[in-house]
Amino acid sequence: MIPLSGGVLLAAAVIASPALWLSLVEQTMPIDVALTRYFIALGVAWLALSVLADLVTPGPVRIDEEAVEQENEPTA
């Protein structure tokens, strides 16, 4: 999964939303602390979504060439 894809950015924003709210709306947290938490959440979200994508999507399919050749041989 691409680290800066929309899903990863959105998941990081959801994870870091309390810090972003405190920083941008209530202004009780410094912006650098909120951004640090967002970037940490970005790494966590990317890792979690990448692992989830690897578990859900199927891997490459191996073709047994000998079995294909035996099926295509004419029988006498």
PDB file as gemmi writes it, atoms N, CA and C in Angstrom:
CRYST1    1.000    1.000    1.000  90.00  90.00  90.00 P 1                      
ATOM      1  N   MET A   1       0.851  -1.176   0.000  1.00  0.00           N  
ATOM      2  CA  MET A   1       0.000   0.000   0.000  1.00  0.00           C  
ATOM      3  C   MET A   1       0.900   1.244   0.000  1.00  0.00           C  
ATOM      4  N   ILE A   2       0.474   2.241  -0.716  1.00  0.00           N  
ATOM      5  CA  ILE A   2       1.245   3.479  -0.829  1.00  0.00           C  
ATOM      6  C   ILE A   2       1.087   4.288   0.459  1.00  0.00           C  
ATOM      7  N   PRO A   3       2.208   4.741   1.063  1.00  0.00           N  
ATOM      8  CA  PRO A   3       2.119   5.446   2.354  1.00  0.00           C  
ATOM      9  C   PRO A   3       1.304   6.737   2.318  1.00  0.00           C  
ATOM     10  N   LEU A   4       1.244   7.404   1.188  1.00  0.00           N  
ATOM     11  CA  LEU A   4       0.508   8.663   1.130  1.00  0.00           C  
ATOM     12  C   LEU A   4      -0.801   8.534   0.354  1.00  0.00           C  
ATOM     13  N   SER A   5      -1.402   7.360   0.380  1.00  0.00           N  
ATOM     14  CA  SER A   5      -2.694   7.184  -0.274  1.00  0.00           C  
ATOM     15  C   SER A   5      -3.794   7.791   0.589  1.00  0.00           C  
ATOM     16  N   GLY A   6      -4.938   7.981  -0.017  1.00  0.00           N  
ATOM     17  CA  GLY A   6      -6.040   8.630   0.687  1.00  0.00           C  
ATOM     18  C   GLY A   6      -6.505   7.870   1.918  1.00  0.00           C  
ATOM     19  N   GLY A   7      -6.564   6.550   1.799  1.00  0.00           N  
ATOM     20  CA  GLY A   7      -7.004   5.739   2.934  1.00  0.00           C  
ATOM     21  C   GLY A   7      -6.073   5.836   4.125  1.00  0.00           C  
ATOM     22  N   VAL A   8      -4.785   5.851   3.855  1.00  0.00           N  
ATOM     23  CA  VAL A   8      -3.795   5.951   4.941  1.00  0.00           C  
ATOM     24  C   VAL A   8      -3.871   7.332   5.593  1.00  0.00           C  
ATOM     25  N   LEU A   9      -3.968   8.372   4.781  1.00  0.00           N  
ATOM     26  CA  LEU A   9      -4.055   9.732   5.333  1.00  0.00           C  
ATOM     27  C   LEU A   9      -5.324   9.910   6.160  1.00  0.00           C  
ATOM     28  N   LEU A  10      -6.431   9.356   5.685  1.00  0.00           N  
ATOM     29  CA  LEU A  10      -7.685   9.464   6.423  1.00  0.00           C  
ATOM     30  C   LEU A  10      -7.631   8.674   7.732  1.00  0.00           C  
ATOM     31  N   ALA A  11      -7.080   7.471   7.690  1.00  0.00           N  
ATOM     32  CA  ALA A  11      -6.970   6.667   8.909  1.00  0.00           C  
ATOM     33  C   ALA A  11      -6.072   7.353   9.932  1.00  0.00           C  
ATOM     34  N   ALA A  12      -4.991   7.971   9.484  1.00  0.00           N  
ATOM     35  CA  ALA A  12      -4.111   8.691  10.404  1.00  0.00           C  
ATOM     36  C   ALA A  12      -4.818   9.896  10.994  1.00  0.00           C  
ATOM     37  N   ALA A  13      -5.626  10.567  10.200  1.00  0.00           N  
ATOM     38  CA  ALA A  13      -6.375  11.719  10.717  1.00  0.00           C  
ATOM     39  C   ALA A  13      -7.389  11.289  11.775  1.00  0.00           C  
ATOM     40  N   VAL A  14      -8.005  10.127  11.573  1.00  0.00           N  
ATOM     41  CA  VAL A  14      -8.954   9.614  12.560  1.00  0.00           C  
ATOM     42  C   VAL A  14      -8.229   9.238  13.843  1.00  0.00           C  
ATOM     43  N   ILE A  15      -7.079   8.579  13.704  1.00  0.00           N  
ATOM     44  CA  ILE A  15      -6.316   8.173  14.884  1.00  0.00           C  
ATOM     45  C   ILE A  15      -5.833   9.390  15.672  1.00  0.00           C  
ATOM     46  N   ALA A  16      -5.355  10.415  14.973  1.00  0.00           N  
ATOM     47  CA  ALA A  16      -4.790  11.592  15.633  1.00  0.00           C  
ATOM     48  C   ALA A  16      -5.809  12.712  15.818  1.00  0.00           C  
ATOM     49  N   SER A  17      -7.088  12.445  15.584  1.00  0.00           N  
ATOM     50  CA  SER A  17      -8.094  13.504  15.658  1.00  0.00           C  
ATOM     51  C   SER A  17      -8.202  14.184  17.024  1.00  0.00           C  
ATOM     52  N   PRO A  18      -8.060  13.482  18.148  1.00  0.00           N  
ATOM     53  CA  PRO A  18      -8.110  14.216  19.423  1.00  0.00           C  
ATOM     54  C   PRO A  18      -6.988  15.251  19.549  1.00  0.00           C  
ATOM     55  N   ALA A  19      -5.797  14.896  19.121  1.00  0.00           N  
ATOM     56  CA  ALA A  19      -4.681  15.842  19.204  1.00  0.00           C  
ATOM     57  C   ALA A  19      -4.887  17.003  18.237  1.00  0.00           C  
ATOM     58  N   LEU A  20      -5.379  16.700  17.041  1.00  0.00           N  
ATOM     59  CA  LEU A  20      -5.638  17.767  16.074  1.00  0.00           C  
ATOM     60  C   LEU A  20      -6.730  18.704  16.556  1.00  0.00           C  
ATOM     61  N   TRP A  21      -7.759  18.170  17.194  1.00  0.00           N  
ATOM     62  CA  TRP A  21      -8.837  18.993  17.742  1.00  0.00           C  
ATOM     63  C   TRP A  21      -8.308  19.921  18.839  1.00  0.00           C  
ATOM     64  N   LEU A  22      -7.534  19.347  19.750  1.00  0.00           N  
ATOM     65  CA  LEU A  22      -6.984  20.166  20.832  1.00  0.00           C  
ATOM     66  C   LEU A  22      -6.062  21.255  20.310  1.00  0.00           C  
ATOM     67  N   SER A  23      -5.374  20.982  19.239  1.00  0.00           N  
ATOM     68  CA  SER A  23      -4.425  21.948  18.703  1.00  0.00           C  
ATOM     69  C   SER A  23      -5.099  23.009  17.840  1.00  0.00           C  
ATOM     70  N   LEU A  24      -5.995  22.604  16.972  1.00  0.00           N  
ATOM     71  CA  LEU A  24      -6.569  23.535  16.004  1.00  0.00           C  
ATOM     72  C   LEU A  24      -7.829  24.245  16.489  1.00  0.00           C  
ATOM     73  N   VAL A  25      -8.638  23.585  17.313  1.00  0.00           N  
ATOM     74  CA  VAL A  25      -9.907  24.171  17.733  1.00  0.00           C  
ATOM     75  C   VAL A  25      -9.791  24.788  19.123  1.00  0.00           C  
ATOM     76  N   GLU A  26      -9.386  23.967  20.090  1.00  0.00           N  
ATOM     77  CA  GLU A  26      -9.311  24.472  21.463  1.00  0.00           C  
ATOM     78  C   GLU A  26      -8.024  25.223  21.747  1.00  0.00           C  
ATOM     79  N   GLN A  27      -7.014  25.010  20.949  1.00  0.00           N  
ATOM     80  CA  GLN A  27      -5.709  25.659  21.070  1.00  0.00           C  
ATOM     81  C   GLN A  27      -5.094  25.484  22.459  1.00  0.00           C  
ATOM     82  N   THR A  28      -5.231  24.270  22.996  1.00  0.00           N  
ATOM     83  CA  THR A  28      -4.620  23.947  24.284  1.00  0.00           C  
ATOM     84  C   THR A  28      -3.395  23.063  24.132  1.00  0.00           C  
ATOM     85  N   MET A  29      -3.083  22.671  22.899  1.00  0.00           N  
ATOM     86  CA  MET A  29      -1.914  21.843  22.620  1.00  0.00           C  
ATOM     87  C   MET A  29      -1.104  22.532  21.522  1.00  0.00           C  
ATOM     88  N   PRO A  30       0.215  22.552  21.656  1.00  0.00           N  
ATOM     89  CA  PRO A  30       1.035  23.141  20.590  1.00  0.00           C  
ATOM     90  C   PRO A  30       0.878  22.357  19.280  1.00  0.00           C  
ATOM     91  N   ILE A  31       0.939  23.076  18.175  1.00  0.00           N  
ATOM     92  CA  ILE A  31       0.730  22.458  16.866  1.00  0.00           C  
ATOM     93  C   ILE A  31       1.829  21.447  16.540  1.00  0.00           C  
ATOM     94  N   ASP A  32       3.051  21.673  17.021  1.00  0.00           N  
ATOM     95  CA  ASP A  32       4.123  20.730  16.719  1.00  0.00           C  
ATOM     96  C   ASP A  32       3.890  19.383  17.394  1.00  0.00           C  
ATOM     97  N   VAL A  33       3.296  19.381  18.564  1.00  0.00           N  
ATOM     98  CA  VAL A  33       2.970  18.125  19.241  1.00  0.00           C  
ATOM     99  C   VAL A  33       1.871  17.390  18.475  1.00  0.00           C  
ATOM    100  N   ALA A  34       0.867  18.115  18.019  1.00  0.00           N  
ATOM    101  CA  ALA A  34      -0.223  17.498  17.265  1.00  0.00           C  
ATOM    102  C   ALA A  34       0.284  16.931  15.940  1.00  0.00           C  
ATOM    103  N   LEU A  35       1.161  17.643  15.268  1.00  0.00           N  
ATOM    104  CA  LEU A  35       1.700  17.147  14.006  1.00  0.00           C  
ATOM    105  C   LEU A  35       2.609  15.937  14.213  1.00  0.00           C  
ATOM    106  N   THR A  36       3.354  15.941  15.320  1.00  0.00           N  
ATOM    107  CA  THR A  36       4.175  14.776  15.644  1.00  0.00           C  
ATOM    108  C   THR A  36       3.295  13.554  15.864  1.00  0.00           C  
ATOM    109  N   ARG A  37       2.201  13.738  16.579  1.00  0.00           N  
ATOM    110  CA  ARG A  37       1.271  12.627  16.795  1.00  0.00           C  
ATOM    111  C   ARG A  37       0.632  12.176  15.483  1.00  0.00           C  
ATOM    112  N   TYR A  38       0.349  13.130  14.597  1.00  0.00           N  
ATOM    113  CA  TYR A  38      -0.228  12.771  13.303  1.00  0.00           C  
ATOM    114  C   TYR A  38       0.757  11.947  12.479  1.00  0.00           C  
ATOM    115  N   PHE A  39       2.019  12.344  12.453  1.00  0.00           N  
ATOM    116  CA  PHE A  39       2.998  11.603  11.661  1.00  0.00           C  
ATOM    117  C   PHE A  39       3.266  10.215  12.241  1.00  0.00           C  
ATOM    118  N   ILE A  40       3.210  10.085  13.543  1.00  0.00           N  
ATOM    119  CA  ILE A  40       3.325   8.757  14.165  1.00  0.00           C  
ATOM    120  C   ILE A  40       2.106   7.917  13.789  1.00  0.00           C  
ATOM    121  N   ALA A  41       0.923   8.534  13.833  1.00  0.00           N  
ATOM    122  CA  ALA A  41      -0.302   7.834  13.447  1.00  0.00           C  
ATOM    123  C   ALA A  41      -0.272   7.460  11.969  1.00  0.00           C  
ATOM    124  N   LEU A  42       0.379   8.270  11.154  1.00  0.00           N  
ATOM    125  CA  LEU A  42       0.516   7.965   9.727  1.00  0.00           C  
ATOM    126  C   LEU A  42       1.305   6.671   9.534  1.00  0.00           C  
ATOM    127  N   GLY A  43       2.395   6.516  10.268  1.00  0.00           N  
ATOM    128  CA  GLY A  43       3.184   5.285  10.192  1.00  0.00           C  
ATOM    129  C   GLY A  43       2.416   4.078  10.688  1.00  0.00           C  
ATOM    130  N   VAL A  44       1.687   4.254  11.778  1.00  0.00           N  
ATOM    131  CA  VAL A  44       0.905   3.144  12.341  1.00  0.00           C  
ATOM    132  C   VAL A  44      -0.210   2.742  11.380  1.00  0.00           C  
ATOM    133  N   ALA A  45      -0.900   3.725  10.820  1.00  0.00           N  
ATOM    134  CA  ALA A  45      -1.991   3.433   9.889  1.00  0.00           C  
ATOM    135  C   ALA A  45      -1.472   2.761   8.628  1.00  0.00           C  
ATOM    136  N   TRP A  46      -0.340   3.217   8.108  1.00  0.00           N  
ATOM    137  CA  TRP A  46       0.239   2.608   6.913  1.00  0.00           C  
ATOM    138  C   TRP A  46       0.616   1.153   7.178  1.00  0.00           C  
ATOM    139  N   LEU A  47       1.242   0.901   8.317  1.00  0.00           N  
ATOM    140  CA  LEU A  47       1.629  -0.461   8.664  1.00  0.00           C  
ATOM    141  C   LEU A  47       0.398  -1.354   8.824  1.00  0.00           C  
ATOM    142  N   ALA A  48      -0.598  -0.875   9.543  1.00  0.00           N  
ATOM    143  CA  ALA A  48      -1.795  -1.680   9.789  1.00  0.00           C  
ATOM    144  C   ALA A  48      -2.553  -1.968   8.495  1.00  0.00           C  
ATOM    145  N   LEU A  49      -2.719  -0.965   7.648  1.00  0.00           N  
ATOM    146  CA  LEU A  49      -3.446  -1.174   6.398  1.00  0.00           C  
ATOM    147  C   LEU A  49      -2.650  -2.040   5.417  1.00  0.00           C  
ATOM    148  N   SER A  50      -1.334  -1.953   5.453  1.00  0.00           N  
ATOM    149  CA  SER A  50      -0.518  -2.803   4.587  1.00  0.00           C  
ATOM    150  C   SER A  50      -0.619  -4.265   5.001  1.00  0.00           C  
ATOM    151  N   VAL A  51      -0.572  -4.520   6.295  1.00  0.00           N  
ATOM    152  CA  VAL A  51      -0.717  -5.897   6.787  1.00  0.00           C  
ATOM    153  C   VAL A  51      -2.107  -6.419   6.453  1.00  0.00           C  
ATOM    154  N   LEU A  52      -3.127  -5.595   6.642  1.00  0.00           N  
ATOM    155  CA  LEU A  52      -4.490  -6.004   6.332  1.00  0.00           C  
ATOM    156  C   LEU A  52      -4.649  -6.294   4.842  1.00  0.00           C  
ATOM    157  N   ALA A  53      -4.063  -5.478   3.996  1.00  0.00           N  
ATOM    158  CA  ALA A  53      -4.148  -5.700   2.545  1.00  0.00           C  
ATOM    159  C   ALA A  53      -3.440  -6.985   2.148  1.00  0.00           C  
ATOM    160  N   ASP A  54      -2.321  -7.300   2.785  1.00  0.00           N  
ATOM    161  CA  ASP A  54      -1.614  -8.547   2.479  1.00  0.00           C  
ATOM    162  C   ASP A  54      -2.410  -9.771   2.921  1.00  0.00           C  
ATOM    163  N   LEU A  55      -3.152  -9.647   4.006  1.00  0.00           N  
ATOM    164  CA  LEU A  55      -3.947 -10.771   4.489  1.00  0.00           C  
ATOM    165  C   LEU A  55      -5.195 -10.996   3.650  1.00  0.00           C  
ATOM    166  N   VAL A  56      -5.763  -9.927   3.123  1.00  0.00           N  
ATOM    167  CA  VAL A  56      -7.037 -10.018   2.423  1.00  0.00           C  
ATOM    168  C   VAL A  56      -6.857 -10.353   0.945  1.00  0.00           C  
ATOM    169  N   THR A  57      -5.890  -9.753   0.280  1.00  0.00           N  
ATOM    170  CA  THR A  57      -5.732  -9.962  -1.157  1.00  0.00           C  
ATOM    171  C   THR A  57      -4.977 -11.261  -1.424  1.00  0.00           C  
ATOM    172  N   PRO A  58      -5.364 -11.980  -2.467  1.00  0.00           N  
ATOM    173  CA  PRO A  58      -4.668 -13.240  -2.779  1.00  0.00           C  
ATOM    174  C   PRO A  58      -3.292 -12.969  -3.377  1.00  0.00           C  
ATOM    175  N   GLY A  59      -2.404 -13.899  -3.168  1.00  0.00           N  
ATOM    176  CA  GLY A  59      -1.054 -13.787  -3.706  1.00  0.00           C  
ATOM    177  C   GLY A  59      -1.010 -14.265  -5.147  1.00  0.00           C  
ATOM    178  N   PRO A  60       0.181 -14.301  -5.737  1.00  0.00           N  
ATOM    179  CA  PRO A  60       0.301 -14.771  -7.123  1.00  0.00           C  
ATOM    180  C   PRO A  60       0.015 -16.266  -7.213  1.00  0.00           C  
ATOM    181  N   VAL A  61      -0.520 -16.668  -8.340  1.00  0.00           N  
ATOM    182  CA  VAL A  61      -0.888 -18.064  -8.557  1.00  0.00           C  
ATOM    183  C   VAL A  61       0.254 -18.770  -9.282  1.00  0.00           C  
ATOM    184  N   ARG A  62       0.696 -19.909  -8.735  1.00  0.00           N  
ATOM    185  CA  ARG A  62       1.737 -20.704  -9.376  1.00  0.00           C  
ATOM    186  C   ARG A  62       1.064 -21.741 -10.259  1.00  0.00           C  
ATOM    187  N   ILE A  63       1.573 -21.863 -11.458  1.00  0.00           N  
ATOM    188  CA  ILE A  63       1.037 -22.842 -12.409  1.00  0.00           C  
ATOM    189  C   ILE A  63       2.013 -24.010 -12.489  1.00  0.00           C  
ATOM    190  N   ASP A  64       1.498 -25.203 -12.297  1.00  0.00           N  
ATOM    191  CA  ASP A  64       2.313 -26.414 -12.405  1.00  0.00           C  
ATOM    192  C   ASP A  64       2.422 -26.758 -13.887  1.00  0.00           C  
ATOM    193  N   GLU A  65       3.574 -26.458 -14.478  1.00  0.00           N  
ATOM    194  CA  GLU A  65       3.755 -26.632 -15.916  1.00  0.00           C  
ATOM    195  C   GLU A  65       3.692 -28.103 -16.332  1.00  0.00           C  
ATOM    196  N   GLU A  66       4.179 -29.005 -15.494  1.00  0.00           N  
ATOM    197  CA  GLU A  66       4.132 -30.425 -15.841  1.00  0.00           C  
ATOM    198  C   GLU A  66       2.697 -30.926 -15.925  1.00  0.00           C  
ATOM    199  N   ALA A  67       1.852 -30.486 -15.013  1.00  0.00           N  
ATOM    200  CA  ALA A  67       0.455 -30.914 -15.039  1.00  0.00           C  
ATOM    201  C   ALA A  67      -0.255 -30.370 -16.277  1.00  0.00           C  
ATOM    202  N   VAL A  68       0.064 -29.159 -16.675  1.00  0.00           N  
ATOM    203  CA  VAL A  68      -0.546 -28.577 -17.877  1.00  0.00           C  
ATOM    204  C   VAL A  68      -0.098 -29.341 -19.109  1.00  0.00           C  
ATOM    205  N   GLU A  69       1.181 -29.718 -19.182  1.00  0.00           N  
ATOM    206  CA  GLU A  69       1.688 -30.470 -20.336  1.00  0.00           C  
ATOM    207  C   GLU A  69       1.048 -31.852 -20.410  1.00  0.00           C  
ATOM    208  N   GLN A  70       0.850 -32.502 -19.259  1.00  0.00           N  
ATOM    209  CA  GLN A  70       0.237 -33.831 -19.252  1.00  0.00           C  
ATOM    210  C   GLN A  70      -1.223 -33.758 -19.693  1.00  0.00           C  
ATOM    211  N   GLU A  71      -1.925 -32.698 -19.348  1.00  0.00           N  
ATOM    212  CA  GLU A  71      -3.312 -32.545 -19.754  1.00  0.00           C  
ATOM    213  C   GLU A  71      -3.443 -32.287 -21.248  1.00  0.00           C  
ATOM    214  N   ASN A  72      -2.448 -31.613 -21.815  1.00  0.00           N  
ATOM    215  CA  ASN A  72      -2.520 -31.276 -23.235  1.00  0.00           C  
ATOM    216  C   ASN A  72      -1.977 -32.351 -24.165  1.00  0.00           C  
ATOM    217  N   GLU A  73      -1.366 -33.398 -23.632  1.00  0.00           N  
ATOM    218  CA  GLU A  73      -0.849 -34.486 -24.471  1.00  0.00           C  
ATOM    219  C   GLU A  73      -1.995 -35.324 -25.010  1.00  0.00           C  
ATOM    220  N   PRO A  74      -1.919 -35.684 -26.283  1.00  0.00           N  
ATOM    221  CA  PRO A  74      -2.993 -36.539 -26.831  1.00  0.00           C  
ATOM    222  C   PRO A  74      -2.877 -37.954 -26.272  1.00  0.00           C  
ATOM    223  N   THR A  75      -3.990 -38.568 -26.043  1.00  0.00           N  
ATOM    224  CA  THR A  75      -3.997 -39.949 -25.546  1.00  0.00           C  
ATOM    225  C   THR A  75      -4.204 -40.896 -26.719  1.00  0.00           C  
ATOM    226  N   ALA A  76      -3.567 -42.047 -26.645  1.00  0.00           N  
ATOM    227  CA  ALA A  76      -3.651 -43.012 -27.750  1.00  0.00           C  
ATOM    228  C   ALA A  76      -4.727 -44.019 -27.540  1.00  0.00           C  
TER     229      ALA A  76                                                      
END                                                                             
